[in-house]
Amino acid sequence: MLRICCFMLMLMLLSDTMGWTIDDIVNHISICSQLPDYGRCSAHTRMWYYSRQHKSCLPFDYSTCGGNTNRFYTKSECEQYCVYVRDR
């Protein structure tokens, strides 16, 4: 119960200081919690995904189609987007 209260307090504080709504933060957490998904095509390109296990952004090969939304063009983009997951 205490963890839930602390998490909700953190969401409220972040939404006030960053100008984001709680829905925005929850959406980021949802995306950054997905496992990497290679996709379904035969081509590939280097992308970055957030790993909750490692609490960092890691590279992976993306097939250029399909997959999920936990993929970013740069490590920096991944880190900025998934900052709320990393700090949890």
C-alpha positions as protocol buffer text, in pm:
chain_id: "A"
residue {
  index: 1
  type: MET
  ca { x: 0 y: 0 z: 0 }
}
residue {
  index: 2
  type: LEU
  ca { x: 284 y: 236 z: 85 }
}
residue {
  index: 3
  type: ARG
  ca { x: 450 y: 166 z: -252 }
}
residue {
  index: 4
  type: ILE
  ca { x: 129 y: 255 z: -435 }
}
residue {
  index: 5
  type: CYS
  ca { x: 93 y: 580 z: -240 }
}
residue {
  index: 6
  type: CYS
  ca { x: 456 y: 673 z: -309 }
}
residue {
  index: 7
  type: PHE
  ca { x: 414 y: 592 z: -678 }
}
residue {
  index: 8
  type: MET
  ca { x: 100 y: 806 z: -705 }
}
residue {
  index: 9
  type: LEU
  ca { x: 274 y: 1092 z: -524 }
}
residue {
  index: 10
  type: MET
  ca { x: 567 y: 1065 z: -765 }
}
residue {
  index: 11
  type: LEU
  ca { x: 329 y: 1078 z: -1063 }
}
residue {
  index: 12
  type: MET
  ca { x: 158 y: 1388 z: -928 }
}
residue {
  index: 13
  type: LEU
  ca { x: 488 y: 1565 z: -861 }
}
residue {
  index: 14
  type: LEU
  ca { x: 628 y: 1479 z: -1202 }
}
residue {
  index: 15
  type: SER
  ca { x: 314 y: 1589 z: -1379 }
}
residue {
  index: 16
  type: ASP
  ca { x: 329 y: 1924 z: -1196 }
}
residue {
  index: 17
  type: THR
  ca { x: 699 y: 1988 z: -1259 }
}
residue {
  index: 18
  type: MET
  ca { x: 724 y: 1858 z: -1617 }
}
residue {
  index: 19
  type: GLY
  ca { x: 386 y: 1978 z: -1741 }
}
residue {
  index: 20
  type: TRP
  ca { x: 285 y: 1622 z: -1825 }
}
residue {
  index: 21
  type: THR
  ca { x: -43 y: 1464 z: -1731 }
}
residue {
  index: 22
  type: ILE
  ca { x: -56 y: 1143 z: -1531 }
}
residue {
  index: 23
  type: ASP
  ca { x: -189 y: 976 z: -1848 }
}
residue {
  index: 24
  type: ASP
  ca { x: 127 y: 1083 z: -2034 }
}
residue {
  index: 25
  type: ILE
  ca { x: 349 y: 931 z: -1767 }
}
residue {
  index: 26
  type: VAL
  ca { x: 147 y: 608 z: -1752 }
}
residue {
  index: 27
  type: ASN
  ca { x: 169 y: 584 z: -2133 }
}
residue {
  index: 28
  type: HIS
  ca { x: 549 y: 621 z: -2122 }
}
residue {
  index: 29
  type: ILE
  ca { x: 573 y: 354 z: -1853 }
}
residue {
  index: 30
  type: SER
  ca { x: 352 y: 121 z: -2058 }
}
residue {
  index: 31
  type: ILE
  ca { x: 564 y: 163 z: -2372 }
}
residue {
  index: 32
  type: CYS
  ca { x: 897 y: 132 z: -2193 }
}
residue {
  index: 33
  type: SER
  ca { x: 782 y: -185 z: -2014 }
}
residue {
  index: 34
  type: GLN
  ca { x: 737 y: -381 z: -2339 }
}
residue {
  index: 35
  type: LEU
  ca { x: 993 y: -645 z: -2432 }
}
residue {
  index: 36
  type: PRO
  ca { x: 1191 y: -576 z: -2751 }
}
residue {
  index: 37
  type: ASP
  ca { x: 1013 y: -700 z: -3063 }
}
residue {
  index: 38
  type: TYR
  ca { x: 1219 y: -765 z: -3377 }
}
residue {
  index: 39
  type: GLY
  ca { x: 916 y: -734 z: -3605 }
}
residue {
  index: 40
  type: ARG
  ca { x: 821 y: -945 z: -3904 }
}
residue {
  index: 41
  type: CYS
  ca { x: 1029 y: -829 z: -4205 }
}
residue {
  index: 42
  type: SER
  ca { x: 1365 y: -954 z: -4329 }
}
residue {
  index: 43
  type: ALA
  ca { x: 1548 y: -619 z: -4336 }
}
residue {
  index: 44
  type: HIS
  ca { x: 1712 y: -491 z: -4020 }
}
residue {
  index: 45
  type: THR
  ca { x: 1833 y: -171 z: -3864 }
}
residue {
  index: 46
  type: ARG
  ca { x: 1988 y: -90 z: -3527 }
}
residue {
  index: 47
  type: MET
  ca { x: 1740 y: 58 z: -3280 }
}
residue {
  index: 48
  type: TRP
  ca { x: 1727 y: 104 z: -2901 }
}
residue {
  index: 49
  type: TYR
  ca { x: 1478 y: -31 z: -2647 }
}
residue {
  index: 50
  type: TYR
  ca { x: 1437 y: 20 z: -2275 }
}
residue {
  index: 51
  type: SER
  ca { x: 1518 y: -288 z: -2065 }
}
residue {
  index: 52
  type: ARG
  ca { x: 1348 y: -287 z: -1725 }
}
residue {
  index: 53
  type: GLN
  ca { x: 1574 y: -571 z: -1618 }
}
residue {
  index: 54
  type: HIS
  ca { x: 1891 y: -369 z: -1684 }
}
residue {
  index: 55
  type: LYS
  ca { x: 1730 y: -30 z: -1608 }
}
residue {
  index: 56
  type: SER
  ca { x: 1890 y: 112 z: -1920 }
}
residue {
  index: 57
  type: CYS
  ca { x: 1848 y: 143 z: -2295 }
}
residue {
  index: 58
  type: LEU
  ca { x: 2003 y: -134 z: -2501 }
}
residue {
  index: 59
  type: PRO
  ca { x: 2054 y: -181 z: -2876 }
}
residue {
  index: 60
  type: PHE
  ca { x: 1866 y: -441 z: -3079 }
}
residue {
  index: 61
  type: ASP
  ca { x: 1813 y: -523 z: -3446 }
}
residue {
  index: 62
  type: TYR
  ca { x: 1471 y: -416 z: -3571 }
}
residue {
  index: 63
  type: SER
  ca { x: 1327 y: -560 z: -3892 }
}
residue {
  index: 64
  type: THR
  ca { x: 1180 y: -223 z: -4005 }
}
residue {
  index: 65
  type: CYS
  ca { x: 815 y: -332 z: -3983 }
}
residue {
  index: 66
  type: GLY
  ca { x: 579 y: -462 z: -3715 }
}
residue {
  index: 67
  type: GLY
  ca { x: 708 y: -489 z: -3362 }
}
residue {
  index: 68
  type: ASN
  ca { x: 595 y: -270 z: -3075 }
}
residue {
  index: 69
  type: THR
  ca { x: 652 y: 88 z: -2965 }
}
residue {
  index: 70
  type: ASN
  ca { x: 947 y: 25 z: -2731 }
}
residue {
  index: 71
  type: ARG
  ca { x: 1199 y: 121 z: -3000 }
}
residue {
  index: 72
  type: PHE
  ca { x: 1395 y: 440 z: -3047 }
}
residue {
  index: 73
  type: TYR
  ca { x: 1643 y: 569 z: -3305 }
}
residue {
  index: 74
  type: THR
  ca { x: 1904 y: 673 z: -3049 }
}
residue {
  index: 75
  type: LYS
  ca { x: 2005 y: 578 z: -2697 }
}
residue {
  index: 76
  type: SER
  ca { x: 1951 y: 939 z: -2589 }
}
residue {
  index: 77
  type: GLU
  ca { x: 1594 y: 941 z: -2724 }
}
residue {
  index: 78
  type: CYS
  ca { x: 1524 y: 615 z: -2538 }
}
residue {
  index: 79
  type: GLU
  ca { x: 1669 y: 748 z: -2211 }
}
residue {
  index: 80
  type: GLN
  ca { x: 1470 y: 1071 z: -2229 }
}
residue {
  index: 81
  type: TYR
  ca { x: 1144 y: 892 z: -2309 }
}
residue {
  index: 82
  type: CYS
  ca { x: 1184 y: 620 z: -2045 }
}
residue {
  index: 83
  type: VAL
  ca { x: 1313 y: 835 z: -1758 }
}
residue {
  index: 84
  type: TYR
  ca { x: 1004 y: 760 z: -1544 }
}
residue {
  index: 85
  type: VAL
  ca { x: 1050 y: 385 z: -1575 }
}
residue {
  index: 86
  type: ARG
  ca { x: 1419 y: 405 z: -1489 }
}
residue {
  index: 87
  type: ASP
  ca { x: 1350 y: 599 z: -1169 }
}
residue {
  index: 88
  type: ARG
  ca { x: 1081 y: 359 z: -1044 }
}
